[in-house]
Every structure is written in C-alpha cells, then in structure tokens.
Amino acid sequence: MSRIGNLDFIKRMNRTLVLETIRNEQPISRAKVAKSLGLSRSTVSLIVDDLLAKKFVTELGLGDSTKEGGRRGIELGFNPKSAYGLGIEIGDKGILHILTDLNGEIYKEQTLPLTNKMNEIIGGILQFLDELDIDQQLILGLGITVPSIVDSTNAIVIDAPLLGWKDFNVKEHMQGVFPFPVFVHNDVNSAALGERWLGNGKETMDMFYIAFGSGVGSSIIANGQLILGHSYSAGEIGYFLDQTDIEKGILNKKGEFGSLESKFTKWLEDIEKKKLDSINMEEIINYLSITLANVVSLLNPEKIIIGGVKASYFDSYVGKIEKNVSQLSTYPVTVNRGCLEKYASPLGAIKYVFEQIQETI
C-alpha cells in the first residue's frame, strides 16, 4: 500500500473509531473522545465536524465542568435517524421488506407474495419506497437475502432452487434502478448477522448459528467476522455424514439435500404432524447434541444460536442441548434460541450494508 493509501486508511479507521465511541459512550465531549482513543484534539475535532455536517452526530449541549472547574465542553450524541437501511428477504413465505434506522429500529415493513421475476421484485421495492415519508437520499443501501449459496462479492446467486435462479447476477438487474448500492447475501448468513447485531448473539465474537426451516443451514462467525469459505459455502452443515451413512452407501450429491439435512427435514415434518413420541424426540435431541458438540470441538464458539422458522420445536430442549454439548465437547458453550424470528435475515442484510459502506459515508 502506498503512503497515500496508508493515510486514507488511517483516516477512515479514525473516523470509524470516533463515531463508534460517540455511539457507545454518549453523551461524550470531543476532549473525552480524544482521550479515550489517544488521538489529538484537532484530529477528533475535524472528524466530529464532518460527522456533524452529515448529521450522524448531534450536539446535545454543555456538559458538566471538570473537577478542576474548567470550561464545560459540548457533549455529543449519535443520531440514529440520520440514515436508514433497506433489507429484503426473499423466502418461501413471501418477500419481506423492512426499513430501519442506524440502530436497527424498524421504521416500516411490508410483505408481498413470492415471485422470481426481477421486474416484479423491483416493482415491489419501488412501491415500498414510494410509500415512505422520509427523504430517500438518507437510505444508505439495500441488502437482499436469498436461500442460496451466494457469491456476495459479485452479488451472484449461485443456485436458488426456490426461485429457479442459477448463476444469477442480481446486481446486474438492479443496476441504475436505485440511487444506493445493492448487496446480496445468503439468508442464513444474514440471520446470523442479525442475531449478532440485535438478538441473542449480541456482541458475541465467536458464534455458530444453526437454522431449521425447509432445510438445515448454519453460519460461522469467528473473531467478529462472518466466515464465507473458499466457495462461499462455509457452514453447509446439512452435508455432515456419520458412520451409518457410509455403511449404507449414502453420499452427498451437489444440488441435493445432504445426509444430515435429509434426516432433520424428515424429523421436523414428523414433529409438525405430531407423529413423534417422547422417545423419538430424545433421539433427535441426542443427534443434534452430538452434531453441535463436534462443531464446538472444531470451532470453539462462545455461543450457539438456534434459529429459523422451525426452531420453536426445540424451545423446550435448549437447556438440555446446552448441557449435552458442553459435556460431549469438553468446552463450555452457551446455547440460545434466536429471538428475532422473521426479522433476523433482513436485519442482518441491513447490518451487512452498514458494515460495507461505513467507511465511505
């Protein structure tokens, strides 16, 4: 990196640090921000002036005087209404649109019937935007989630059977339609980001998220970062095999349900139809516990979050799963149910938008 590149990087990093310090420690003066971060007051003042101009930060008035009786400084606060994010989940229940402020508070939502036609999807978004009573220039970006492996770098949906999309470039179809950037992500990865932002995984640096719905998916967050994998396929837990599968000649095939996913899909259907007795449920919980214990031994997460539209089937067993997993893996781990329900994925999509553009706003 060139010297100019280094300076730009440092400026962006300092700006992010100042904004996050104000957000987390408000009300706080410029002097306290500078002291907290070890930056010069002049550097902090320049950054704050820029943040004030863009309304990300607001002045709250004079603070208390110093212990020495010095001049009171103007205290600063974070303004969550200074910008918004748009999140859309395309799933088998329809297309959910939500708009939130910078704190993730939902300002407006709508659900439309499922469609795979881009002109109809775009039309639904434009309709949603037309009904907003905020300045659309305040929308920082759009995050879209789909049930598919996604090349999130290039916004390409690799294979989404629900939509009939294969190697489908979503951004290409939306280019020029909206005045803000568009990002595309896998639905389970987005749900994990949502739970880590505002749910039961809040502030967790190392987390494993498992989702039960029409299939079984999972997501890995390590050291605060979402792990995508070489082919954007990290977390495909549905392809886990056990010794019995090998003995029966059951092998995974690309594009089809994996062995573990097939088992849990059948079990969840039986639970839904009330075909299981307590003994069968005990077997399912044990199988899930063994699976998660192996994950814990490999990844050593602090928390496991169980989410998805069918996660409620495990509500009565979360404590037992946590106990089993901790015993089987020898590493202590907290197991929680996700709490954001249908909003987890679109909220995570918005969080992803904010993270991607934070250094440029």
C-alpha positions as CSV (number, residue, x, y, z in Angstrom):
1,M,0.0,0.0,0.0
2,S,1.3,3.5,-0.9
3,R,1.9,6.2,1.6
4,I,-1.3,8.0,0.4
5,G,-3.2,4.7,0.7
6,N,-1.9,4.3,4.2
7,L,-3.0,7.8,5.2
8,D,-6.5,7.3,3.7
9,F,-6.9,4.0,5.6
10,I,-5.8,5.6,8.9
11,K,-8.3,8.5,8.3
12,R,-11.2,6.1,7.7
13,M,-10.2,4.0,10.7
14,N,-10.0,7.0,13.0
15,R,-13.4,8.2,11.7
16,T,-15.0,4.8,12.4
17,L,-13.4,4.8,15.9
18,V,-14.7,8.3,16.7
19,L,-18.2,7.5,15.5
20,E,-18.4,4.2,17.4
21,T,-17.0,5.9,20.6
22,I,-19.7,8.6,20.4
23,R,-22.3,5.9,19.7
24,N,-21.3,3.7,22.6
25,E,-20.4,6.3,25.3
26,Q,-22.8,9.2,24.5
27,P,-23.1,11.8,25.8
28,I,-19.4,12.5,25.5
29,S,-17.3,15.6,24.7
30,R,-14.7,15.9,22.0
31,A,-12.0,16.0,24.6
32,K,-13.1,12.8,26.2
33,V,-13.3,11.1,22.7
34,A,-9.7,12.2,22.1
35,K,-8.5,10.9,25.5
36,S,-10.3,7.6,25.1
37,L,-8.8,6.9,21.6
38,G,-5.4,8.5,22.2
39,L,-5.9,10.9,19.3
40,S,-5.1,14.6,19.1
41,R,-8.0,17.0,19.8
42,S,-7.5,18.7,16.4
43,T,-7.9,15.3,14.7
44,V,-11.1,14.5,16.6
45,S,-12.5,18.0,16.0
46,L,-12.0,17.7,12.3
47,I,-13.7,14.2,12.3
48,V,-16.6,15.4,14.5
49,D,-17.2,18.5,12.3
50,D,-17.6,16.2,9.3
51,L,-20.0,13.9,11.3
52,L,-22.0,16.9,12.4
53,A,-22.3,18.2,8.8
54,K,-23.6,14.8,7.7
55,K,-25.9,14.6,10.8
56,F,-24.5,11.3,12.0
57,V,-23.7,13.1,15.3
58,T,-25.6,15.8,17.1
59,E,-24.6,18.3,19.8
60,L,-26.5,17.8,23.0
61,G,-25.5,20.9,24.9
62,L,-22.9,21.7,27.5
63,G,-21.6,19.0,29.8
64,D,-20.5,19.2,33.4
65,S,-17.5,21.3,34.3
66,T,-14.2,19.4,35.0
67,K,-13.1,18.6,38.6
68,E,-10.7,21.5,38.3
69,G,-13.5,23.8,37.4
70,G,-12.5,24.1,33.8
71,R,-14.7,25.1,30.9
72,R,-17.6,22.8,30.1
73,G,-17.4,21.0,26.8
74,I,-20.2,20.5,24.3
75,E,-21.4,16.9,24.6
76,L,-22.0,14.8,21.5
77,G,-24.6,12.1,20.7
78,F,-25.2,9.6,18.0
79,N,-28.2,10.4,15.7
80,P,-29.7,7.0,14.5
81,K,-32.2,8.9,12.3
82,S,-29.5,10.4,10.2
83,A,-29.6,7.5,7.8
84,Y,-31.5,4.3,7.0
85,G,-31.0,0.8,5.6
86,L,-33.4,-1.3,3.5
87,G,-33.4,-5.1,4.0
88,I,-35.3,-7.6,1.9
89,E,-35.7,-11.3,2.5
90,I,-36.9,-13.5,-0.5
91,G,-38.2,-16.7,1.0
92,D,-40.9,-19.3,0.7
93,K,-43.3,-17.3,2.9
94,G,-43.0,-14.3,0.5
95,I,-40.8,-11.2,0.2
96,L,-40.4,-9.2,3.4
97,H,-39.2,-5.6,3.1
98,I,-38.1,-3.6,6.2
99,L,-36.6,-0.2,6.6
100,T,-34.6,0.6,9.7
101,D,-32.6,3.4,11.2
102,L,-28.9,3.1,12.1
103,N,-29.8,1.4,15.4
104,G,-31.9,-1.3,13.6
105,E,-35.2,0.1,14.8
106,I,-37.8,-0.9,12.2
107,Y,-39.4,2.2,10.7
108,K,-41.7,0.4,8.1
109,E,-42.3,-3.1,6.7
110,Q,-44.3,-4.8,4.1
111,T,-44.7,-8.4,2.8
112,L,-45.5,-9.3,-0.8
113,P,-46.2,-12.7,-2.4
114,L,-43.2,-14.6,-3.6
115,T,-42.1,-14.1,-7.2
116,N,-38.9,-14.9,-9.1
117,K,-39.4,-12.2,-11.7
118,M,-37.0,-9.4,-11.3
119,N,-39.3,-6.8,-12.7
120,E,-41.9,-7.7,-10.1
121,I,-39.3,-7.8,-7.3
122,I,-38.1,-4.3,-8.3
123,G,-41.6,-3.1,-8.7
124,G,-42.3,-4.2,-5.1
125,I,-39.3,-2.3,-3.8
126,L,-40.2,0.8,-5.7
127,Q,-43.8,0.6,-4.3
128,F,-42.3,0.3,-0.8
129,L,-40.1,3.3,-1.3
130,D,-42.9,5.4,-2.7
131,E,-44.9,4.9,0.5
132,L,-42.1,6.2,2.7
133,D,-42.3,9.6,4.3
134,I,-38.6,10.1,4.6
135,D,-36.0,11.5,2.3
136,Q,-34.9,8.5,0.1
137,Q,-31.4,10.1,-0.1
138,L,-31.0,9.1,3.5
139,I,-31.1,5.4,2.5
140,L,-27.5,4.1,2.6
141,G,-28.1,0.8,0.8
142,L,-30.2,-2.2,0.0
143,G,-29.4,-5.7,1.3
144,I,-31.2,-8.7,-0.2
145,T,-31.1,-12.2,1.2
146,V,-32.0,-15.4,-0.7
147,P,-32.0,-19.1,0.2
148,S,-28.9,-20.0,-1.8
149,I,-25.2,-20.1,-1.8
150,V,-24.3,-16.5,-2.8
151,D,-21.1,-15.0,-4.2
152,S,-21.6,-11.9,-2.1
153,T,-18.6,-10.2,-3.6
154,N,-20.2,-10.0,-7.0
155,A,-23.9,-10.3,-5.9
156,I,-24.4,-13.6,-7.8
157,V,-26.9,-16.1,-6.7
158,I,-25.2,-19.4,-7.4
159,D,-28.1,-21.8,-7.1
160,A,-31.6,-21.0,-5.6
161,P,-34.0,-23.9,-6.4
162,L,-36.9,-22.0,-4.8
163,L,-36.5,-19.2,-7.3
164,G,-35.1,-21.2,-10.3
165,W,-32.1,-18.9,-10.3
166,K,-28.7,-20.3,-11.2
167,D,-25.6,-18.1,-11.5
168,F,-28.0,-15.2,-11.5
169,N,-26.5,-11.7,-11.1
170,V,-29.0,-9.7,-9.0
171,K,-26.9,-6.5,-9.0
172,E,-26.7,-6.5,-12.8
173,H,-30.5,-6.5,-13.0
174,M,-30.8,-3.7,-10.4
175,Q,-28.0,-1.5,-11.7
176,G,-29.2,2.0,-12.2
177,V,-32.6,1.4,-10.8
178,F,-31.8,2.6,-7.3
179,P,-29.7,5.6,-6.1
180,F,-28.0,3.5,-3.4
181,P,-25.7,0.4,-3.5
182,V,-27.2,-3.1,-3.6
183,F,-25.8,-6.2,-1.7
184,V,-26.9,-9.8,-1.9
185,H,-26.3,-12.4,0.8
186,N,-27.3,-15.9,1.8
187,D,-30.3,-15.9,4.1
188,V,-28.8,-17.9,6.9
189,N,-25.6,-15.9,7.0
190,S,-27.7,-12.8,7.2
191,A,-29.8,-14.2,10.0
192,A,-26.6,-14.9,11.9
193,L,-25.5,-11.2,11.4
194,G,-29.0,-10.1,12.6
195,E,-28.8,-12.1,15.8
196,R,-25.3,-10.9,16.5
197,W,-26.4,-7.3,15.9
198,L,-29.7,-7.1,17.8
199,G,-30.6,-10.6,19.0
200,N,-29.4,-13.2,21.5
201,G,-25.9,-13.3,19.9
202,K,-25.4,-9.6,20.5
203,E,-21.7,-8.6,20.7
204,T,-20.6,-12.3,20.5
205,M,-17.2,-12.5,18.8
206,D,-17.3,-16.3,18.1
207,M,-20.7,-17.7,17.3
208,F,-22.3,-20.6,15.5
209,Y,-25.8,-20.2,14.1
210,I,-27.9,-23.1,13.0
211,A,-31.3,-22.6,11.2
212,F,-34.1,-25.0,10.9
213,G,-36.7,-24.4,8.2
214,S,-37.4,-26.0,4.9
215,G,-33.9,-27.4,5.3
216,V,-31.0,-27.0,7.7
217,G,-28.3,-24.3,7.3
218,S,-25.7,-22.8,9.5
219,S,-23.3,-19.9,9.7
220,I,-19.9,-19.3,11.3
221,I,-18.8,-16.0,13.0
222,A,-15.2,-16.1,14.1
223,N,-13.4,-13.2,15.8
224,G,-16.4,-11.0,14.9
225,Q,-16.2,-11.8,11.2
226,L,-18.6,-13.8,9.0
227,I,-16.8,-16.8,7.5
228,L,-17.8,-17.4,3.9
229,G,-15.3,-20.1,2.8
230,H,-13.5,-20.6,-0.4
231,S,-16.6,-21.2,-2.5
232,Y,-18.9,-19.1,-0.3
233,S,-20.1,-22.4,1.3
234,A,-18.8,-22.3,4.8
235,G,-21.5,-23.6,7.3
236,E,-23.1,-26.2,5.0
237,I,-23.8,-28.4,8.0
238,G,-26.6,-30.2,6.1
239,Y,-23.8,-32.2,4.4
240,F,-22.5,-33.8,7.6
241,L,-22.1,-37.6,7.4
242,D,-22.0,-40.2,10.1
243,Q,-20.7,-43.8,10.1
244,T,-24.2,-45.2,9.4
245,D,-24.4,-43.1,6.2
246,I,-21.2,-44.5,5.0
247,E,-22.2,-48.1,5.8
248,K,-25.4,-47.6,3.9
249,G,-23.6,-46.0,0.9
250,I,-25.4,-42.7,1.4
251,L,-23.2,-40.0,-0.1
252,N,-23.8,-36.3,-0.6
253,K,-24.6,-35.0,-4.1
254,K,-24.3,-31.4,-5.1
255,G,-27.6,-29.7,-5.6
256,E,-29.5,-32.2,-3.4
257,F,-30.3,-32.3,0.3
258,G,-27.3,-33.5,2.3
259,S,-27.5,-36.5,4.6
260,L,-27.9,-34.6,7.9
261,E,-30.4,-32.2,6.2
262,S,-32.5,-35.1,5.0
263,K,-32.7,-36.6,8.5
264,F,-33.7,-33.4,10.2
265,T,-36.2,-32.4,7.4
266,K,-38.0,-35.8,7.9
267,W,-37.9,-35.4,11.7
268,L,-39.2,-31.9,11.6
269,E,-42.0,-33.0,9.3
270,D,-42.9,-35.7,11.8
271,I,-42.9,-33.2,14.7
272,E,-45.1,-30.9,12.7
273,K,-47.6,-33.8,12.1
274,K,-47.3,-34.9,15.7
275,K,-46.0,-38.3,14.7
276,L,-43.3,-38.5,17.3
277,D,-43.4,-39.7,20.8
278,S,-41.0,-38.6,23.7
279,I,-38.5,-41.4,22.9
280,N,-38.2,-40.3,19.3
281,M,-37.7,-36.7,20.4
282,E,-35.0,-37.8,22.8
283,E,-33.1,-39.4,19.9
284,I,-33.4,-36.3,17.8
285,I,-32.0,-34.1,20.6
286,N,-29.1,-36.5,21.2
287,Y,-28.3,-36.5,17.5
288,L,-28.4,-32.7,17.4
289,S,-26.3,-32.5,20.5
290,I,-23.6,-34.8,19.1
291,T,-23.6,-32.8,15.8
292,L,-23.2,-29.5,17.7
293,A,-20.5,-31.0,20.0
294,N,-18.4,-31.8,17.0
295,V,-18.9,-28.2,15.8
296,V,-17.8,-26.8,19.2
297,S,-14.7,-29.1,19.2
298,L,-13.8,-27.7,15.8
299,L,-14.7,-24.0,16.1
300,N,-14.8,-23.3,19.9
301,P,-17.7,-20.8,19.7
302,E,-18.8,-18.9,22.7
303,K,-22.5,-19.2,21.7
304,I,-24.7,-21.4,19.6
305,I,-27.9,-19.7,18.4
306,I,-30.8,-21.9,17.2
307,G,-33.0,-20.1,14.7
308,G,-35.2,-20.5,11.6
309,V,-38.9,-20.8,11.2
310,K,-39.0,-24.3,12.8
311,A,-36.6,-23.5,15.7
312,S,-39.5,-23.3,18.1
313,Y,-39.7,-27.1,18.0
314,F,-36.6,-27.1,20.2
315,D,-37.7,-24.5,22.7
316,S,-38.3,-27.0,25.5
317,Y,-34.9,-28.6,24.9
318,V,-32.4,-25.7,24.7
319,G,-31.1,-26.3,28.3
320,K,-30.7,-30.0,27.6
321,I,-28.9,-29.4,24.3
322,E,-26.5,-26.9,26.1
323,K,-25.7,-29.4,28.8
324,N,-25.2,-32.3,26.4
325,V,-23.0,-30.2,24.0
326,S,-20.8,-28.9,26.9
327,Q,-20.3,-32.5,28.2
328,L,-19.6,-34.1,24.8
329,S,-17.2,-31.5,23.6
330,T,-15.5,-30.7,26.9
331,Y,-15.7,-27.0,26.0
332,P,-18.3,-24.9,27.8
333,V,-20.8,-23.2,25.4
334,T,-24.0,-21.2,25.7
335,V,-26.9,-22.3,23.6
336,N,-29.7,-19.9,23.0
337,R,-32.8,-19.6,20.8
338,G,-32.7,-16.9,18.3
339,C,-35.1,-14.1,19.3
340,L,-35.5,-12.0,16.1
341,E,-37.7,-14.6,14.3
342,K,-38.7,-13.5,10.8
343,Y,-36.7,-10.2,11.1
344,A,-33.4,-11.9,11.7
345,S,-32.4,-12.2,8.0
346,P,-33.5,-8.8,6.7
347,L,-32.0,-7.1,9.8
348,G,-28.7,-9.0,9.1
349,A,-28.8,-7.8,5.5
350,I,-29.1,-4.2,6.7
351,K,-26.3,-4.7,9.1
352,Y,-24.1,-6.0,6.3
353,V,-25.0,-2.9,4.3
354,F,-23.9,-0.6,7.1
355,E,-20.7,-2.6,7.6
356,Q,-19.8,-2.4,3.9
357,I,-20.3,1.3,3.5
358,Q,-19.4,2.5,7.0
359,E,-16.0,3.8,5.9
360,T,-17.4,5.7,2.9
361,I,-20.3,7.6,4.5
